[in-house]
Amino acid sequence: MDWIERLENHTVTIYDSTTSITFPQYLVKTVRDILQYRFAWSNFVKTGLRIRYRRSVLGFFWSLLNPLISLVVIATAFSFLFNRDIKSFGIFLFAGMLPYQYISTSIQQATLSLINAEGYLKKVYLPQMLFPLITVSIETVNFIFSLFALYIIALFFGATFSPTVFLLPIVILIFFFFNLGLGMFLSVLNVFFRDTPNIVTVLFSALFYATPVIYTLDRLPENLQRIFKLNPLLYFVKLSRLVILGDAPMHFWDWMIPIIFALVALLIGCWMMMKSEGKVVYRL
């Protein structure tokens, strides 16, 4: 019996709005549900990766070529604009651009996850959180392979290997929970307010220039620096650069600020899921 048949054999749970559940109880229930449906999680991720590159000649290599081509074009243009060496600037850019694209793509795709899962949610019982989780997991796999490939290219062009690179799994985990938390929140919001994906796309397009990806924060006037520091993505890009480049000392708050943002986003996302329990399926 395959995994789809196993899902169909589950009895659909009907939401009882009169039953109260505390937030800690909901968190425990959600973890238990995700573990119970881990076979569906892994198979959805594998299927999503196969579908994305189905009938493509280069297949999965597109996940490497897309950021590489963008990196080369932007690095070439801005190295002349900022009068920087293209090799060093390209490595600097790659260390900020890839993490930003990972966050942006994960959250934008997760925003659509519940809408895209309408057929499953109306047919069998599955935890709502599963679908943003699947989407973010797919983008995380793409990010890891892109990061690995482009890091090799960076070494080829003269980057030095830093031991801090071994901290990357922790950084990716922090990013993952941040993306998942915002993805859950926005996926529910999108069910009730269908303009959400357009707003998110415009917001990330604007945030790209408000985040030190192609420049450093110290190049800005001091009054603008204070405004830009309100952007949470600044701290994620900064942490990724510190770990990937390994050319500057890391401090306690370089880690704690992204961790706090990730935990807050995750809790807000779970709270949004709890409040929408049993309501989403009727609005799809």
C-alpha positions in Angstrom: 0.0 0.0 0.0 1.5 3.3 -1.0 1.6 6.5 1.1 -1.4 8.1 -0.7 -3.6 5.1 0.2 -2.3 5.3 3.8 -3.5 8.9 3.9 -6.9 8.0 2.5 -7.4 5.4 5.1 -7.2 7.9 7.9 -10.5 9.1 9.3 -11.1 12.8 8.8 -11.2 14.7 12.1 -14.0 17.1 12.4 -13.1 20.3 14.2 -15.2 21.0 17.3 -15.2 24.8 18.0 -16.6 24.2 21.5 -13.4 22.3 22.5 -10.9 24.6 24.1 -7.2 23.8 23.7 -4.3 25.8 25.2 -1.4 27.0 23.0 1.1 24.6 24.7 -1.3 21.7 24.1 -1.6 22.7 20.5 2.2 22.8 20.1 2.4 19.3 21.5 -0.4 18.1 19.3 1.2 19.6 16.2 4.6 18.0 16.9 2.8 14.6 17.4 0.9 15.0 14.2 4.0 15.9 12.2 5.8 12.9 13.5 2.8 10.7 12.7 2.7 12.0 9.1 6.4 12.1 8.6 6.1 9.6 5.7 3.8 12.0 3.9 6.2 14.9 4.6 9.2 13.1 3.1 7.2 11.8 0.1 5.7 15.2 -0.6 9.2 16.8 -0.6 10.6 14.2 -2.9 7.6 14.5 -5.3 7.9 18.3 -5.2 11.5 18.2 -6.2 10.8 15.8 -9.0 7.9 17.8 -10.4 9.9 21.0 -10.3 12.5 19.7 -12.8 10.4 17.1 -14.6 11.1 17.0 -18.4 13.9 19.5 -17.9 17.1 18.6 -19.8 19.4 20.0 -17.0 17.0 19.0 -14.3 18.2 19.8 -10.8 21.2 21.8 -12.1 18.7 24.7 -12.7 18.7 25.2 -9.0 22.5 25.9 -9.3 22.4 27.8 -12.6 19.7 30.3 -11.6 21.5 31.8 -8.6 24.9 31.5 -10.3 23.7 33.5 -13.4 22.1 36.2 -11.2 25.2 36.3 -9.1 27.6 36.8 -12.1 25.4 39.5 -13.6 24.9 41.5 -10.4 28.5 41.0 -9.3 29.9 42.2 -12.7 27.6 45.3 -12.7 28.1 46.4 -9.1 31.8 45.6 -9.0 32.3 48.4 -11.6 29.8 50.7 -9.9 31.5 50.3 -6.5 35.0 50.0 -8.0 35.5 46.7 -6.3 37.5 43.6 -7.4 35.0 41.3 -9.1 36.3 38.2 -7.4 36.2 39.5 -3.8 32.9 41.3 -4.4 31.4 38.2 -6.1 32.1 36.1 -3.0 30.8 38.9 -0.7 27.6 39.1 -2.8 27.1 35.3 -2.9 27.3 35.1 0.9 24.4 37.6 1.2 22.3 37.0 -2.0 21.8 33.2 -1.6 20.4 33.4 2.0 18.2 36.3 1.0 16.8 34.4 -2.0 16.3 31.4 0.3 14.2 33.4 2.7 12.3 35.2 0.0 11.5 32.1 -2.1 10.6 30.0 0.9 8.1 32.5 2.4 6.6 33.4 -1.0 6.0 29.7 -1.9 4.8 28.9 1.6 2.2 31.7 1.4 0.5 29.6 -1.4 0.9 26.3 0.3 -2.6 25.9 1.8 -4.3 27.1 -1.3 -2.3 24.7 -3.4 -3.2 21.9 -1.0 -6.9 22.4 -1.3 -7.5 18.9 -2.8 -5.7 17.1 0.0 -7.2 19.2 2.8 -10.8 18.5 1.6 -10.2 14.8 1.0 -8.2 13.5 4.0 -7.1 14.7 7.4 -3.7 16.2 7.4 -2.2 18.8 9.8 -2.4 22.2 8.2 1.2 22.9 9.3 2.4 20.1 7.1 2.0 22.0 3.8 4.1 25.1 4.7 6.5 22.7 6.2 6.8 20.7 3.0 7.3 23.9 0.9 10.0 25.3 3.2 11.7 21.9 3.2 11.8 21.8 -0.6 13.4 25.3 -0.7 15.8 24.3 2.0 17.1 21.3 0.0 17.5 23.6 -3.0 19.4 26.1 -0.9 21.7 23.5 0.6 22.7 22.2 -2.9 23.1 25.8 -4.3 25.2 26.8 -1.3 27.4 23.8 -1.6 28.0 24.2 -5.4 28.5 28.0 -5.2 30.9 27.6 -2.2 33.1 25.4 -4.4 33.0 28.0 -7.1 33.9 30.7 -4.6 36.9 28.6 -3.4 37.9 28.2 -7.0 37.9 32.0 -7.5 40.2 32.6 -4.5 38.0 32.4 -1.3 39.8 31.0 1.7 38.2 28.1 3.6 37.1 29.1 7.1 36.3 26.7 9.9 33.2 28.7 10.6 31.6 27.0 7.6 30.9 24.0 9.9 28.4 26.3 11.7 26.3 26.4 8.5 23.9 23.6 9.6 22.9 25.7 12.7 22.4 28.8 10.5 20.3 26.9 8.1 18.2 25.6 11.0 17.6 29.1 12.3 16.6 30.2 8.8 14.3 27.2 8.4 12.3 28.0 11.5 12.0 31.7 10.6 10.8 30.8 7.1 8.4 28.2 8.5 6.9 30.6 11.1 6.2 33.4 8.6 5.1 30.8 6.0 2.5 29.4 8.3 1.2 32.8 9.2 1.0 34.0 5.6 -0.5 30.8 4.3 -3.4 31.1 6.7 -3.8 34.8 5.9 -3.8 34.0 2.2 -6.8 31.7 2.7 -8.9 34.7 4.0 -7.2 37.5 2.1 -6.2 36.4 -1.4 -4.1 39.5 -2.2 -1.5 38.3 0.3 0.9 36.7 -2.3 1.0 39.9 -4.3 1.8 42.0 -1.3 4.5 39.6 -0.1 6.1 39.6 -3.6 6.2 43.4 -3.7 7.5 43.6 -0.1 10.4 41.2 -0.7 11.3 43.1 -3.9 11.6 46.3 -1.9 13.4 44.6 1.1 16.1 43.4 -1.3 17.3 47.0 -1.6 16.7 47.7 2.1 18.8 44.7 3.1 22.6 44.9 2.9 23.0 42.3 0.2 24.9 44.3 -2.5 26.4 46.8 0.0 27.5 47.0 3.6 25.5 48.8 6.3 28.4 51.2 7.1 28.2 52.8 3.7 24.9 54.4 4.7 24.4 57.6 6.6 24.1 57.0 10.4 20.4 58.1 10.5 19.6 55.6 7.7 21.5 52.9 9.5 19.1 53.2 12.5 16.1 52.7 10.1 17.6 49.8 8.2 18.4 48.0 11.5 14.7 47.6 12.0 14.7 45.1 9.1 14.9 41.6 10.5 16.5 40.2 7.3 19.5 42.4 7.9 20.5 40.1 10.8 20.0 36.9 8.9 22.2 38.1 6.0 24.8 39.3 8.4 25.0 36.0 10.2 25.2 34.0 7.0 28.1 36.3 5.8 30.0 35.9 9.1 29.7 32.1 8.9 30.4 31.7 5.2 33.2 34.2 4.9 34.7 33.8 8.3 36.6 37.1 8.0 35.2 38.9 11.0 34.6 38.0 14.6 31.2 36.8 15.7 29.4 38.1 18.8 26.7 36.8 21.1 24.0 39.1 19.5 24.9 38.1 16.0 23.4 34.7 16.9 20.7 35.7 19.4 18.9 38.3 17.3 18.2 35.8 14.4 17.3 33.1 16.9 14.8 35.4 18.7 13.3 36.4 15.4 13.0 32.8 14.3 11.4 31.7 17.6 8.9 34.6 17.6 8.0 33.9 13.9 7.5 30.2 14.7 5.3 30.9 17.7 3.2 33.4 15.8 2.8 31.0 12.9 1.7 28.2 15.2 -0.7 30.5 17.0 -2.2 31.5 13.6 -2.6 27.8 12.7 -4.3 27.1 16.0 -6.8 30.0 15.5 -7.6 28.8 12.0 -8.0 25.1 13.0 -11.1 23.7 11.2 -11.9 27.0 9.5 -9.4 27.0 6.6 -10.9 24.0 4.8 -14.3 25.8 4.6 -12.7 29.0 3.1 -10.7 27.2 0.4 
